[in-house]
Amino acid sequence: MRGVERQEQIKSFIHASQKVTVAELSERWEVTEETVRRDLDKLAEQGFVTRIHGGAIWNVTVSRSGTHFLERQNRQDQAKRIIAQNVQGLIRGCTAIAADASTTVLEALRVVGNEPHLKVVTNATEPLAPSEGMSFQLISTGGIFNRNALAFQGETAAQTILRHHFDLAIISCAGLNLVEGVTDSNEAEVAIKRAMVEQADRVSVLADHTKFGRVAFLKLMDLTHISHLVTDERPSQEWVDRCEELGVDLIF
């Protein structure tokens, strides 16, 4: 198991347990205590945990609703632009799509171009601002406004999505793993994405190269539900082979 993947799993475990020991993690992941200490030091540097004697505790200051949208918007911006260009061929030709509230999907919407026939149902609020680059028909889900995610969530948002049928759902995620599948970090947002997947003929997952091998807190769906996996660079041969095996259209 790669170090980044193990750290994501350990992070999820600490979040659930609140307090762990080095010995406990060492036994659970079958790695040396020195390896665990390095993993915990990395998570402490990222602000997720606080190191204590013999272990670590979860930082209560870490929001369960995830990093603020505007902070996420500035991450991997070059990768998002590449992904946005790579997904355009899938969006064009559709009459109706569902789009989640992720910064990667927003970037894809910004470069759709002149598609006045296209209907886009989204729970995001950022596309609601007037933009010359967005000529499609925009339908907002409404719902409970999450200021951190700049998105509508809750039952109203989900029911709006379930009243529509989509040619394509374009969603992002926090992690992609060959065993665990597609995972994400926010329960309310996962519920919205699952509704989009349920109502779409095809599903495009947009994920930059840093998401591969990672496992986030919540299972979103299995890899078998993906129609297109759109990323910014060629993943490992293991991923290429697995996508071919599952019939997933890998675009990079």
C-alpha positions in Angstrom: 0.0 0.0 0.0 1.3 3.4 -0.9 2.1 5.9 1.9 -0.5 8.4 0.8 -3.2 5.8 0.6 -2.3 4.5 4.1 -2.3 8.0 5.5 -5.8 8.6 4.1 -7.1 5.4 5.7 -5.4 6.3 9.0 -6.9 9.8 8.9 -10.4 8.3 8.5 -9.7 5.9 11.4 -8.6 8.7 13.7 -11.5 10.8 12.7 -13.9 8.0 13.8 -11.9 7.1 16.9 -10.8 10.6 17.9 -7.7 9.2 19.7 -5.3 6.4 18.7 -2.0 5.0 19.7 1.1 4.3 17.5 1.0 0.6 18.6 -2.7 0.3 17.6 -2.1 1.7 14.2 1.0 -0.3 13.7 -0.8 -3.5 14.4 -3.9 -2.6 12.3 -1.9 -1.6 9.2 0.9 -4.1 9.7 3.7 -1.6 9.4 6.4 -0.6 11.8 5.8 1.9 14.5 8.4 4.2 12.9 6.3 4.2 9.7 3.2 5.1 11.7 5.0 8.0 13.4 6.0 9.4 10.0 2.4 9.1 8.8 1.1 10.8 12.0 3.7 13.6 11.6 2.5 14.1 8.0 -1.1 14.3 9.1 -0.1 16.7 11.9 1.6 18.9 9.4 -1.6 19.0 7.3 -3.5 20.1 10.4 -5.8 17.0 10.7 -4.3 15.6 14.0 -2.3 16.7 17.0 0.5 14.5 18.1 0.5 13.3 21.7 2.8 11.0 23.6 2.4 7.6 22.0 -0.2 8.5 19.5 -2.4 11.3 18.1 -5.9 12.9 18.5 -8.2 14.3 15.9 -8.2 18.1 15.6 -11.7 19.2 16.5 -11.1 22.4 14.5 -11.2 20.4 11.2 -14.6 20.9 9.7 -16.7 17.9 8.9 -18.1 19.8 6.0 -14.7 20.0 4.3 -12.4 22.7 3.1 -13.9 26.0 2.0 -14.8 26.2 -1.7 -12.6 29.2 -2.3 -9.6 27.5 -0.8 -10.2 24.4 -2.9 -10.6 26.5 -6.0 -6.9 27.5 -5.8 -5.6 23.9 -5.6 -4.4 22.1 -8.7 -5.7 24.8 -10.9 -3.6 23.8 -13.9 -4.8 20.2 -13.6 -8.4 21.5 -13.4 -8.0 23.4 -16.6 -6.7 20.3 -18.4 -9.5 18.2 -17.1 -12.0 20.9 -18.2 -10.7 20.7 -21.7 -10.7 16.9 -21.7 -14.3 16.7 -20.7 -15.7 19.1 -23.2 -16.2 16.5 -25.9 -18.5 14.5 -23.5 -20.6 17.5 -22.5 -21.2 18.8 -26.1 -24.0 16.8 -27.7 -25.8 16.3 -24.4 -29.2 17.9 -23.9 -29.2 17.7 -20.1 -26.5 17.1 -17.5 -26.2 17.1 -13.7 -23.2 19.0 -12.3 -22.0 18.8 -8.7 -20.6 21.7 -6.7 -16.9 20.8 -6.9 -14.4 23.3 -8.2 -13.2 20.9 -10.9 -16.7 20.6 -12.3 -17.2 24.4 -12.1 -14.0 24.8 -14.3 -15.5 22.4 -16.8 -18.7 24.4 -17.0 -16.8 27.6 -17.5 -15.3 26.4 -20.8 -18.4 24.6 -22.2 -18.8 27.4 -24.7 -21.8 28.3 -26.7 -24.3 25.5 -25.9 -27.7 27.3 -25.6 -29.6 24.0 -26.1 -27.9 22.4 -23.0 -29.7 22.2 -19.7 -27.5 22.0 -16.6 -28.9 21.1 -13.2 -26.6 21.9 -10.3 -26.5 22.4 -6.6 -23.6 24.8 -6.9 -24.1 28.5 -6.4 -21.0 29.8 -8.2 -22.4 29.2 -11.7 -25.4 31.4 -10.8 -23.3 34.5 -11.2 -23.6 36.0 -14.7 -20.8 34.9 -17.0 -20.3 35.4 -20.7 -18.8 31.9 -21.0 -22.0 30.1 -19.7 -24.7 30.3 -22.4 -26.4 27.1 -21.3 -29.7 26.9 -19.5 -29.0 26.7 -15.8 -31.4 25.1 -13.3 -30.6 25.4 -9.6 -31.7 22.6 -7.2 -32.3 25.0 -4.3 -32.1 23.6 -0.8 -30.2 24.4 2.3 -27.3 26.7 1.6 -23.9 25.5 2.8 -21.7 28.6 3.1 -18.5 26.5 3.3 -19.2 24.5 0.2 -21.0 27.3 -1.7 -23.7 24.7 -2.5 -27.3 23.8 -1.9 -27.8 20.5 0.0 -30.5 18.6 1.8 -33.8 17.0 0.8 -35.0 19.8 -1.4 -31.8 19.6 -3.5 -32.0 15.9 -3.8 -35.7 15.8 -4.8 -35.1 18.4 -7.5 -32.4 16.2 -9.0 -34.6 13.1 -8.8 -37.3 14.9 -10.8 -35.0 15.1 -13.8 -33.3 12.7 -16.2 -29.7 13.4 -17.5 -27.6 12.3 -20.4 -24.6 12.7 -18.2 -23.6 13.4 -14.6 -20.3 15.1 -14.1 -19.0 14.8 -10.5 -15.7 15.1 -8.7 -14.4 13.2 -5.6 -11.8 13.2 -2.9 -10.4 9.8 -3.6 -10.1 7.0 -6.2 -9.0 3.6 -5.1 -8.9 0.3 -7.0 -10.5 -1.5 -4.0 -12.7 1.1 -2.3 -13.8 2.8 -5.5 -14.9 6.4 -5.5 -14.9 8.2 -2.1 -15.6 11.6 -0.8 -15.5 13.6 2.4 -18.8 15.3 2.9 -21.9 13.3 3.7 -24.4 15.9 2.5 -22.6 16.4 -0.8 -22.3 12.6 -1.3 -26.1 12.3 -1.0 -26.5 14.9 -3.8 -23.9 13.1 -6.0 -25.6 9.8 -5.5 -28.9 11.3 -6.7 -27.2 12.6 -9.8 -25.6 9.2 -10.5 -29.0 7.5 -10.1 -30.7 9.8 -12.7 -28.0 9.8 -15.3 -27.4 7.5 -18.3 -23.7 8.0 -18.0 -21.4 9.2 -15.2 -18.2 11.1 -15.7 -15.8 11.3 -12.7 -13.4 14.2 -12.9 -10.3 13.7 -10.7 -6.8 15.1 -10.9 -3.8 12.9 -10.5 -3.5 13.5 -6.7 -6.8 11.7 -6.1 -5.6 8.3 -7.4 -4.8 5.8 -4.6 -6.6 8.0 -2.0 -9.5 6.8 0.2 -11.7 9.5 1.8 -14.2 9.1 4.6 -17.3 8.1 2.6 -18.0 5.6 -0.2 -19.6 7.3 -3.1 -19.8 4.5 -5.6 -17.9 1.5 -7.1 -15.7 1.9 -10.1 -18.2 -0.2 -12.1 -20.6 2.8 -12.1 -18.2 5.1 -13.9 -18.7 5.6 -17.6 -15.8 8.1 -18.1 -12.8 8.8 -15.8 -11.4 12.2 -16.8 -8.0 13.2 -15.4 -5.0 15.5 -16.2 -2.3 12.9 -16.7 -1.9 9.3 -17.5 -2.4 7.2 -14.4 -0.4 4.0 -13.5 -0.6 1.0 -15.8 -2.6 -0.7 -13.1 -5.3 1.9 -13.4 -5.2 1.8 -17.3 -5.7 -2.0 -17.2 -8.5 -1.8 -14.6 -10.4 0.8 -16.6 -10.1 -1.3 -19.7 -11.3 -4.4 -17.9 -14.4 -2.5 -16.6 -15.1 -0.7 -19.8 -14.4 2.7 -18.3 -13.5 5.3 -20.8 -10.2 6.8 -19.4 -9.5 10.3 -20.7 -6.3 12.2 -20.0 
